Amino acid sequence: MNVLVVGGAGYIGSHICKNLAANGWKPVVYDNLSRGDRRFVLWGPLVEGDIRDRGKLQETILKYRPVATIHLAAFAYVGESNEDPRIYYNNNVVGSLTLIDALSANGNLPMVFSSSCTVYGNQSNLPLTESHPVAPINPYGNSKLTVENILADYRRAYGFPSTTLRYFNAVGADPDMETGESHNPEPHLIPIILEVAYGDKPHLTVFGNDYPTPDGSCVRDYIHVSDIARAHVLVLEELLKDNAKPLYNLGTGVGYSVLEIVRAVEKVAKVQVPVEFAPRRAGDPATLYADASLIQDHLGWKPEYMELEYIIDTAWRWFKKERIGS
């Protein structure tokens, strides 16, 4: 049966498509390729279309008759969202509402929504559970929370079936090296460190060394992208059986600082990574890590890739494959 994967040509979306195919589903990728890559559409057809194009969405739904949708299409860079919030609300919120209305008009097709730990903002009581208060401190987080609220209202008013996954920092690459992370420019920490390790950049800029953390740098929960993909497919299957809750965290429950990640990359790549410090960036919380016990207890999911150096090794192998083809 077909599953519509909106944003399926992206980093996380391509890993989800691989997992869907491995579990007997046919992923139909809907993506405008503004930040996705057609190279990563390997497990089903690609429909090039914008999430704000209601007519194209309707045409795609009628052609492929998906039984459900996984929605990942979003701009997702905190710094960019601070600089240009308009495009974030236009793409992430207006686009999501357009998609939700199209799914609602075609028989309330169930949807798994990709949200983010950024909805929590700054928190002192850790780890973060789904019942923590939400207080985003950047437009990206605000856009994700707005869509979460839309889904909650549609669930209550129209019976629209959905589950939101708030995941923490997606990292690593498919261990089979069929897909991985590829952005230009690259906004994410580990690939940027790998660029320095490979010699593409002279040093890593660490934004803030005065946070209230053990070494002064930000602490985050890094979860392997294949674990995120597996969770999406599991939740989709449970949602179709009306057995999924509206909201789950996805994380490992372990926090690593930026400087700890640097040291782990140095071990994997066997090179020194020069570091320079800069002032804190606006919109960066000091510490975020998850309590993912709800999805573990309710659906039996738990991360398989917990060893930090292995996770980084998958990213490093993919990085080198992209550079030299091996």
N, C-alpha and C positions, 0 to 999 in steps of 0.2 A: 504494500500500500504506500501511496505517496505521502510525504511530509514536506510541507513548504518551509524552507529554511531561508528566512529573510536576513540578508547579510551573510550568506553562506560562503562567499568567496573570501572572507576575511580570515584572520589568524585563528580565532576560536571557532568560527563557523565551519571552517574546512575540517577541523578535527572532529566536530560534531557530525558532519556528513560522513566521515569515514566510519565513525561508531554506529551511526544509523544503518549504513550499508552492511556492516558486519553483523547486525542484529536483524536483518531481513527487511528493512525499510528501504524505500527509494527516495533519497533526498532530491527535491526540486529546488535549486538555488535561485533566489530572486535577489539581484544585486545590481546597483548602478555602476559598480567598479570604480567609484571615485576613491575608495580606500581599500577595496578588495583587489584580488588578483585572479584573473581567469585561469592561470596555471594551476590553481588549487581546486578547481572544480573538476573533480576526478571520479565522482561516484554517482553522478546523475546529471540531468540537463541543467543548463543555465538559461534563465530569462533575464535579460538586461532591462532593468526598469527602476524607477525611483519610487521610494516608499510613499511619497506624497502624490503619486499618480494613481488616483482611485480607479480610473478606467483600465489601466494596465494591470493593476491588482485583480480587478474583477475578471478580466480576460484570462489571466493566469489561473485563477481559482476554477473557472469554468472549464478550462482546457485540461487541467491535471487532476481536478477533484481531490485535493488533499484531505486526509482525515484529521489533520492537525497542523499547527504552525509552531515553529521555533523562531522567535524574533530577537535578532542580534544587531539589526541595522541601527547604528548610532555613531555620532562623533564622540570620541572618548578620551580627549586630552584635557586634563585639568587646566594647564597653563593657557591653552588656546581658548578654553571656555571663559576664562577671566578676561582675555583680550577681546573676544568677539562673541559675547553671549547670544547675540541675535541668531547666529547660524545654529547654535545648539538648541535653542527653543524651537526654531523653525524645523530643523531636521528631526531632532529627537522627540519633541512633543507633538508637533503638528503631524509629522510623518507617522508616529505611533498611533495617534488618534485616527488617522486615515486608514491605516491597516486594521485597527480594531473594529472600526465601523464596517469595513469590507468583510471581515470574518463574521461579524455579528449578522450582517445582512444575508449571509450564505449559510444559515443554519447554526449560528453560534459555534463555529469551528474552534476547538480548544486551542489555547496558546500558552506556550512556555516563554516567559519574558526574561531576558537577560538584564538584570539590574546590577548594582554595584555597592560595595561597602562604603563608598563615599557618601551615601545617604545618611550615615551615622554622624558625620562631622567629627568634632573633637569630643572624645569621651575619656573619662578618668576611671570608670568602672569596667575593667576588662576581665575575661574576654567578652566580646560582643555577642549577645543573643538576639534573636528576632524580636524580642519584646523590649529591647533598649529603645529609648527615645531617639527620634531621628531629627537631625539638625544639620543639613548640608551646609558647607561653608564655601562652595563654589558653584557656578552655574551648571557644570556637568552633573554634579550630585543633585542639584535642584531639578534638572530635567528628568533624571531617572526617578526621583521621588514623585514628581508630577504624574508620570505614566503609571507608577504603582497606585497612586490615588485614583486615577481614571479606571484602572482595572478593578479596584475594590468597589467603586461606585457602579460599574457595569455589572459586576458579579451580583451585587445586591439588587439592582433595579431590573436587570434583564436576564439574570441567570447565566451571564457570559462566563464560561469555564476558563480559568487561567491559574497558572502558578508562577510566582516570581522567584527567581534565584538571585540572591545577593552574593556575588562572589568577590573574593579578595584578589590578590595580584596574580594573574595568569602568567605562568612562566614555562620554559622548556619547549620541547618539540616532540613530535611523534617519534617514538623510539625506532620505528621502521624507516624514518627519514623520508616519508612520502609527502609530508607537509610540515610547515613550521612558521616562524615569525618573519615577516618581511614588510617593513614600513620605510617610507622615504618622505620626510626625514624620520628617523627612528626616535620615538618619544619615551621608550620604556627602559628601565634601569639596566637589567641584565644585558640586553643586546648592546646598549651603549658601552657598558664595561667591556664587553667582548670586542667592540670596535677599538677600544684602547689597547686591549691585550694583543690584538692582531696587528696593531701599528697604524690603523687608519686615523687615529686621533692621538694627540700628544699626552693627554691626561683626562681624567674624569673630574668633572665639576660636581662637588657635593654641596647641595643647597642646604646650609644650616649645620653647624656643629655645636649648637647650644640648646638643643632640645632636651627636655627632662627625661633622657634615656641613658642607659649605661655608658655609651660612648659619645653621646651628643648628637648622633645622626638619627634620622627617622627609622622607625621600626614598622615592618609590614609582615603580613601573612602571605607567603608565596606558595601557590598551589599549582601543581603541574596541569597543563592544559588538557592532557588526556583524561585526568580525573574529572575535570570540569565537563568534558564532552560526555563521559560515561554517565555523569549525574543528569545531564539534560535528557539523555535517551531514557534513563530509568524513570525520571519524573514524567516525561511524555507518556510512557506506557501506563504509569499509574494514574495519570490525569484522565486518560481515555477510559479507565476503569472506575473513574470517580473515587479514587483512593489516594489522591494527593492533597496535601494541605495548600493553602494559598501562598505560603511564603517559607523559604528555606535559606539559611546561610550555606555557603560553600567555602570551606577553608580547611586548613590543617590544624588550627589551634595553636600554632607555634609562630612566634614572631622573630624575625631577623632584622638587624639594623643594616643600613646601607654599607657601613664599613665591614660588617660580617660577610655580606655578599661579596664585597671586593676581595676579602681574604680567601673566600671559597673559590672564586674565579681564578685567583692566582695559583691555587693548588691544582685546579683542573687544567688550566692552560700552561702552567709551569713557567709563568713570566710574572714580572712585577708590574703592577698597575699604578702609575703615578696619580696622585689625588691632589686637587686644589679645592679649597673651601670658598664658598660664596654665601651671601646672605640668604636667609630663608626665602622660599617662594610663597607668595600669597596662596592661601587655600590648601596648604599641606598640613594635615593633622600630624601630631608627634608620633602617635602609636595607634595601630589598628591590627587586631588579630581576632579570629573568629571563635565562637562556640558553635560548632556544627553538629551538636549532639541530636538536634531535632530530626534532621534527615537521616542520621545514622540509626537512631532508635526507631523511626517510623518506617523507613524504606530499606534499611540495611546497607546504605551507601557509606563508604569511608574511603579516604584517599589511599591509593596503592603506592604512590611515589612520595615517600616521606624523607628520603635521604637527600640533603641539599646538594651535595656534590654530584650525585647521580642526575638530579634535575638539571643542574648547570651543564653537566656533560652532554645531555641531549641537546641543549641549546647551542653548545660549542660545536658539536658535530654538525648540526644543521647550518650554523654560521659559516663553517669552513666549506661545507658542501655548496652553499650559495656563492662563496668567493671563488673556489677552485674546482668545483664540480666533483668533489670526492669526499 
